[in-house]
Each structure stands twice: as structure tokens, then as C-alpha cells.
Amino acid sequence: MPDSVLDLACALSMLRRLQMVGWTRNHYRDALPAGLADEQIPGTKVCAYRYLENPRWLLE
């Protein structure tokens, strides 16, 4: 795959993660798998930091 496609795939993955934070905040806790609501924001922060350091970290 060309580098531009890999960059786009990583960016879309990060955007999806951010979208899931919003989705999680708008649903009842009992509608989500156990522990998902509590781990969504901390996990997204870790992913965001890694993405900002190296946008292709998802591929490593």
C-alpha cells in the first residue's frame, strides 16, 4: 500500500476511537459491555498520545 493510504487508515482509526468516546457517553452503562464505559476515555487518551508521537503506531 502507498504511504498515503497507510496514513489515512491510521487517521481514520483514531477518529473512530474519538467517535466511540461520544457514543459511550450517550448510552446507558448497562447497554455496554462490562468495563467499557470506564475504560473508554483513559484508553482513548493513551491512543491519542501514541498517535501524536507516531501516527503509524497502529501498524507496529
N, C-alpha and C positions, 0 to 999 in steps of 0.2 A: 504494500500500500504506500502511496505517496505520503510524505511527512504532513502535508496539509490535511489529509484525511485523518491521520492519527491525532493531530492536534484538535481537530473538530470533534472527534469521538470522545476525547478526554474532557473537552469543554462541555459537551452535552451531558456526559456522565455527572459532572459536577453540578450543572444546572438541575438535573433530575434530583440529585441529593437535596439541593436547596428547596426544590418544589415539595419534596416529601416532608420537610420541616413544616411548611404551611399546611399540608394535608393533615399531618399528625395533630397539629394544634386545633384543627377544626373538627375533629372526630372524638367521640367519647372513648375514654380509656378502655372500656370493656369491648369496644369494637376492634381493638388492635391486639396483635399477639402479645403475650406477657412480656413486659420489659421494653417493648419497642418505644413507647412514648417517653420513657425515662432516658433512653439511650440515644434518641434521635438527635437532639441538639448537641450533646457532647461529641458524638460520633461525627457529626457534620463539621464541627469546629476542627477536629483532627484532620478530616479530609480536606477542608479548605486551606489549612496551613500547609499541608503536604502539596496540594495543587499549586499554591502560590510559590512554593520553593522550587517545584519541578512539575510543570503541567503534564508531563508524561509518567508520573509516578505510578499511575494505574497500570501501566504496561510492564512495570518491572517486577 
